[in-house]
């Protein structure tokens, strides 16, 4: 029979000391709060980063191939990839698709109101799945029927210029000579990113090619999507090796360093929350064990007088502490998992989309992160408990029995 385990069960489950019960409840509550706060903070940060990264990847692609020059204007220097280069790029296992596009600055004129925008021209090979997900009214572009005059505008521009699906307006393109073209609103989208919604409208690549007098195979740039964001850096280097020397591949991290540096800085918040919550949990567990040892000092003295070694007595209290850690982790995980699935399926907790880029609190956590956090808390807690458990060896059986 495992005597320390038997005695730990009697003390932990069948003890009738009111003060000990209060301390046990406080310890379990603190540990549950700590693990639930850590899990939820990791899930929220992961979800937030995923949403921001997916937004940038969806709109700009993962890697953009442009002319290797000092052109800093909104309109890229025309480029042309040979069929051999395109085949080599498409042959890379991590490349999903390669689509051409071009951009051109324009001015929307609607009933005397003007708005400067950047027209992003795409063709029928462009995957409009991301745009489809963000359409709030209307539909995506149809290149088979009048695609050159169709336009997708943001909800921000639609509200500002009082436009709706089916409305027509004129856009002016500043060049020599100035050109004007009529457009029809095919769809209204929102990315909840103020910078994107204020700046971009989506139209036909063929129209931009005609405005800029480009040759048939010339485009402004190529947008490349890859299978996984984790392969971004290596894939960028592989593509650079394939491209002619006058072209360069730039990934979205290099294009928008401010956004991704900011996302990396958010990891510090998780580390701070983890440290603070672990400190709170450890302090409560250590305090609980110390109080339990001091409250059971007379029992410890009797056990020592009967010849029970210090190690076996420590096991009694460590078994009780393991029970507290287990119950605390179970309750904390139950709270975190419940909130995780509730928010994932209902989006109950909302955010200001123009401040946080998303309209709800996103959550995302992998199973190995979930398990790792629980294991880390359990190990840190158990290691911390060995310190107060050493107090047992300093208790004199004569003094505590005499005191009793």
C-alpha positions in Angstrom: 0.0 0.0 0.0 1.2 3.5 -0.9 1.1 5.1 2.6 2.0 8.7 1.5 -0.8 8.6 -1.1 -3.3 7.1 1.3 -2.5 9.8 3.9 -2.6 12.6 1.3 -6.1 11.5 0.3 -7.3 11.6 3.9 -5.9 15.1 4.4 -6.9 16.6 1.1 -10.3 15.0 0.5 -11.5 14.3 4.0 -10.0 17.1 6.0 -12.5 19.2 8.0 -10.3 22.2 8.8 -12.0 25.4 7.6 -8.9 27.5 7.1 -7.2 24.8 5.0 -10.3 24.4 2.8 -10.3 28.2 2.2 -6.6 28.2 1.2 -7.1 25.2 -1.1 -10.0 26.9 -2.9 -7.9 30.1 -3.3 -5.0 28.1 -4.7 -7.2 26.2 -7.1 -8.9 29.4 -8.2 -5.5 31.2 -8.7 -4.1 28.3 -10.8 -7.3 28.1 -12.9 -7.2 31.8 -13.5 -3.5 31.7 -14.5 -3.8 28.8 -17.0 -7.0 30.2 -18.5 -5.5 33.7 -18.9 -2.3 32.2 -20.5 -4.2 30.0 -22.9 -6.6 32.7 -24.0 -3.8 35.3 -24.4 -1.9 33.0 -26.6 -5.0 32.1 -28.6 -6.0 35.8 -29.0 -2.5 36.8 -30.1 -2.2 33.9 -32.6 -5.7 34.7 -34.0 -4.9 38.4 -34.3 -1.6 37.7 -36.1 -3.3 35.2 -38.4 -6.0 37.6 -39.3 -3.6 40.5 -40.1 -1.2 38.2 -42.0 -4.0 36.6 -44.0 -5.4 40.1 -44.8 -2.0 41.2 -46.2 -1.4 37.9 -48.0 -4.9 37.9 -49.5 -4.7 41.4 -50.9 -1.0 41.6 -52.0 0.0 38.0 -52.3 3.1 36.5 -50.6 5.8 37.6 -53.1 5.8 40.3 -55.7 8.1 40.3 -58.7 9.0 43.9 -60.0 11.6 45.7 -61.9 14.9 46.2 -60.0 15.1 49.9 -60.2 14.6 53.1 -58.1 11.1 53.7 -59.2 9.1 54.9 -56.1 5.9 55.8 -57.9 2.5 54.1 -57.6 2.9 52.8 -61.1 5.5 50.0 -61.5 8.0 50.0 -64.4 6.6 47.5 -67.0 8.2 44.0 -66.9 7.9 40.8 -68.9 8.7 37.3 -67.8 9.6 34.7 -70.4 7.6 31.5 -70.6 10.6 29.6 -69.4 10.9 31.7 -66.3 7.2 31.3 -65.6 7.5 27.5 -66.0 10.5 27.5 -63.6 8.6 29.5 -61.0 5.4 27.4 -61.3 7.6 24.2 -60.9 8.5 25.2 -57.3 6.5 22.9 -55.0 5.6 25.7 -52.6 4.2 28.0 -55.3 0.4 28.0 -55.6 -0.2 30.5 -58.5 1.5 33.3 -60.4 -0.7 36.1 -61.6 0.1 39.4 -63.3 -1.2 42.8 -62.2 -0.6 46.5 -62.5 -1.4 49.7 -60.6 -2.4 53.1 -61.8 -3.3 56.3 -59.9 -6.6 57.8 -60.6 -9.2 60.3 -59.4 -12.8 59.3 -58.9 -15.3 62.0 -59.8 -18.8 61.5 -58.5 -21.3 64.4 -58.6 -18.6 66.9 -58.1 -16.9 64.9 -55.2 -13.4 63.7 -55.9 -11.3 61.0 -54.3 -7.7 59.9 -55.2 -7.3 56.2 -55.4 -5.0 53.5 -56.7 -6.5 51.2 -59.3 -5.1 47.6 -59.1 -5.7 45.9 -62.4 -6.1 42.1 -62.4 -7.1 39.6 -65.1 -9.1 36.4 -65.2 -6.2 34.3 -63.9 -6.3 36.2 -60.6 -7.8 34.2 -57.7 -10.6 36.3 -56.4 -11.4 34.1 -53.4 -10.1 36.6 -50.9 -12.1 39.4 -52.5 -15.2 37.2 -52.5 -14.9 36.7 -48.7 -14.7 40.4 -48.2 -17.6 41.4 -50.5 -20.4 43.1 -48.6 -22.5 43.9 -51.6 -22.5 42.9 -55.2 -20.1 40.4 -56.7 -16.5 40.0 -57.9 -15.3 41.0 -61.4 -16.6 39.2 -64.5 -14.0 39.4 -67.2 -16.1 37.7 -69.8 -18.7 40.6 -70.0 -17.6 44.2 -69.9 -14.8 43.5 -67.4 -12.9 46.7 -68.4 -15.6 49.0 -67.1 -16.3 47.0 -63.9 -14.8 48.1 -60.6 -14.7 46.9 -57.0 -14.6 49.7 -54.5 -14.3 49.7 -50.7 -17.2 50.3 -48.3 -15.4 53.3 -47.1 -15.3 54.9 -50.6 -18.9 53.8 -51.3 -20.1 55.6 -48.2 -17.9 58.7 -48.8 -19.0 59.1 -52.4 -22.6 57.8 -51.9 -22.1 54.9 -54.4 -24.0 51.7 -54.6 -23.7 48.5 -56.8 -24.7 49.4 -60.4 -23.8 53.1 -60.1 -21.7 54.7 -62.8 -19.0 57.4 -62.4 -16.0 58.8 -64.2 -12.4 58.2 -63.2 -9.6 60.5 -64.4 -6.0 59.2 -65.0 -3.3 61.8 -64.7 -1.0 61.4 -67.7 -0.3 63.2 -70.9 -2.9 63.7 -72.2 -5.3 63.2 -69.3 -7.6 60.3 -69.9 -11.1 59.7 -68.4 -12.9 56.4 -68.3 -16.5 55.5 -67.2 -16.9 52.7 -64.6 -19.7 50.7 -63.1 -19.6 49.6 -59.4 -19.7 45.7 -59.6 -19.1 45.1 -56.0 -18.3 46.7 -52.6 -15.8 45.1 -50.3 -14.3 45.9 -46.9 -11.0 44.7 -45.5 -11.4 46.6 -42.2 -7.9 48.0 -42.9 -8.3 51.8 -43.2 -5.1 52.1 -45.3 -6.3 49.5 -47.9 -9.9 50.7 -48.0 -9.0 54.3 -48.5 -6.5 53.6 -51.2 -7.4 50.7 -53.5 -10.0 49.9 -56.0 -9.9 46.7 -58.1 -10.4 46.7 -61.9 -9.2 45.3 -65.2 -5.5 44.8 -66.0 -6.3 45.1 -69.7 -7.6 48.6 -69.2 -4.3 49.7 -67.5 -2.3 48.1 -70.2 -4.2 50.1 -72.8 -3.8 53.3 -70.8 -0.1 52.8 -70.4 0.4 51.6 -74.0 2.0 48.3 -72.8 2.8 45.5 -75.1 0.7 42.3 -75.0 3.1 40.4 -72.6 4.1 43.4 -70.5 2.6 43.8 -67.0 3.3 46.0 -64.0 4.3 43.1 -61.7 3.6 39.5 -60.8 1.9 38.4 -57.6 2.9 34.9 -56.3 1.1 33.0 -53.6 2.8 30.1 -51.7 1.5 27.2 -49.7 2.7 28.3 -46.2 3.8 31.7 -44.7 6.6 29.8 -42.9 8.3 29.2 -46.2 8.3 32.9 -47.2 11.9 33.7 -46.7 13.3 30.6 -48.4 10.9 30.8 -51.3 11.8 34.5 -51.9 15.5 33.5 -52.2 14.6 30.6 -54.6 12.6 32.9 -56.8 15.3 35.5 -56.9 17.7 32.9 -58.2 15.4 32.1 -61.1 14.6 35.7 -62.1 16.6 37.7 -64.6 19.1 40.1 -63.0 16.9 43.1 -63.9 14.0 41.7 -61.8 13.7 41.2 -58.1 11.3 39.3 -55.7 10.1 41.1 -52.6 7.9 39.4 -50.0 5.2 41.1 -47.9 7.4 41.2 -44.8 9.9 43.3 -46.8 7.2 45.4 -48.3 5.5 46.2 -45.0 8.1 45.9 -42.3 6.3 48.3 -39.9 3.2 46.0 -39.7 5.3 42.8 -39.2 7.7 44.4 -36.7 4.6 45.5 -34.7 3.2 41.9 -34.8 6.5 40.5 -33.6 6.5 43.0 -30.7 3.2 41.7 -29.6 4.9 38.4 -28.7 6.3 40.3 -25.7 2.8 40.8 -24.3 2.4 37.0 -24.2 5.7 36.5 -22.5 4.8 39.2 -19.8 1.3 37.6 -19.2 2.9 34.1 -18.9 5.5 35.3 -16.4 3.0 37.3 -14.3 0.4 34.5 -14.2 3.0 31.8 -13.4 4.3 34.0 -10.5 0.8 34.4 -9.2 0.1 30.7 -9.4 3.5 29.7 -7.9 3.1 32.1 -5.0 -0.4 30.7 -4.2 0.8 27.1 -4.4 3.8 27.7 -2.2 1.7 29.6 0.3 -0.9 26.8 0.3 1.8 24.1 0.9 3.5 26.2 3.7 0.2 26.7 5.5 -0.7 23.0 5.1 2.7 22.0 6.5 2.5 24.4 9.4 -1.1 23.4 10.2 -0.1 19.7 10.1 3.1 20.2 12.1 1.8 18.0 15.0 1.0 15.2 12.5 4.5 15.5 11.0 6.0 15.3 14.5 4.0 12.1 15.3 5.1 10.5 12.0 8.7 11.4 12.6 8.4 9.9 16.1 7.1 6.7 14.6 10.1 6.5 12.4 8.7 7.8 9.1 11.6 9.4 7.1 11.4 13.0 5.8 11.2 11.9 2.2 8.0 9.9 2.8 6.4 12.8 4.7 7.3 15.2 1.8 5.5 12.8 -0.5 2.3 13.2 1.5 2.2 17.0 0.9 3.5 16.8 -2.7 0.7 14.3 -3.5 -1.8 16.8 -2.1 -0.2 19.6 -4.2 -0.3 17.5 -7.3 -4.0 17.1 -6.7 -4.4 20.9 -6.4 -2.5 21.5 -9.6 -4.5 18.9 -11.4 -7.9 20.4 -10.3 -6.7 23.9 -11.0 -5.5 23.0 -14.5 -8.7 21.1 -15.2 -10.9 24.0 -14.3 -8.7 26.6 -16.0 -8.6 24.5 -19.2 -12.4 24.0 -19.1 -12.9 27.8 -18.8 -10.4 28.6 -21.6 -11.8 25.9 -24.0 -15.4 27.0 -23.4 -14.5 30.7 -24.1 -12.4 29.7 -27.1 -15.2 27.7 -28.9 -17.9 30.2 -27.8 -16.0 33.1 -29.3 -14.8 31.1 -32.4 -18.4 30.2 -33.4 -20.3 33.3 -32.2 -17.8 36.2 -32.5 -19.6 37.6 -29.5 -16.8 39.9 -28.3 -16.4 42.7 -30.9 -13.6 45.1 -31.8 -13.4 48.4 -33.6 -12.3 47.1 -37.1 -10.6 50.4 -38.0 -8.4 50.3 -34.9 -7.7 46.5 -34.7 -8.1 45.5 -38.4 -10.8 42.9 -37.4 -14.4 43.4 -36.2 -14.2 40.6 -33.5 -11.7 39.0 -31.1 -10.0 36.3 -33.2 -8.7 33.1 -31.5 -6.3 30.4 -32.8 -4.2 28.0 -30.8 -2.5 24.7 -31.9 -2.9 21.6 -29.8 0.8 21.4 -29.2 0.8 25.0 -27.8 -2.2 24.0 -25.6 -0.4 20.9 -24.2 2.9 22.7 -23.9 1.4 25.5 -21.7 -0.2 23.0 -19.4 3.0 20.9 -19.1 5.1 24.1 -18.5 2.7 25.3 -15.7 2.6 21.8 -14.1 6.4 21.4 -14.1 7.1 24.9 -12.9 4.6 24.5 -10.1 6.0 21.1 -9.0 9.6 22.4 -9.0 8.6 25.4 -6.9 6.9 23.2 -4.4 10.1 21.3 -3.5 11.4 24.5 -1.8 8.7 24.7 1.0 8.6 20.9 1.2 12.2 21.1 2.5 10.8 22.8 5.6 9.6 19.3 6.8 13.1 18.2 7.6 13.5 21.2 10.0 10.5 20.3 12.1 11.5 18.8 15.4 9.1 16.1 16.6 9.8 16.8 20.2 9.0 20.5 20.0 5.8 20.1 18.0 4.4 17.2 20.1 5.3 19.1 23.2 3.7 22.2 21.8 0.5 20.3 21.1 
